[in-house]
Amino acid sequence: MNSSILVIDDEAAIRDLLTMILSEEGYDVSNLAQLSSIEPIIAASPDLVILDMRMPGISGTKLSHMLKANPYTSSIPLLGISAATENETSEMQCDAFLPKPFDVDELLTRVDQLLQQQVRI
């Protein structure tokens, strides 16, 4: 079974790019522009969430805290992506981080590492 990845980013171009790259690698990818709660993530039960930090509504930082605090989502690996500064990203509770713009090979390496870590847990 292919790993499922949920991409959450308010920029359509980034969502589309990540969906295309990850789908071509064989992952089952879905995406959301923004959230007002974590319920859609609980319902989707993805193997990995790729999360933008700067979004309208619930910011990626706040969302990362909510996901790590919830027993249904706390074990889902989070890959933060953002054009934010390193100081801003230090507040995110993500398992890994990639700055925008990101390198595709580095993205795929991080995704693979996070998914392998999850399998071992």
Secondary structure, DSSP 8 states (H G I E B T S, - for coil): ---EEEEE-S-HHHHHHHHHHHHHTT-EEEEES--SSSHHHHHH--SEEEEESS-SSS-HHHHHHHHHHSTTTTTS-EEEEESS-HHHHTTS--SEEEESS--HHHHHHHHHHHHHHHHH-
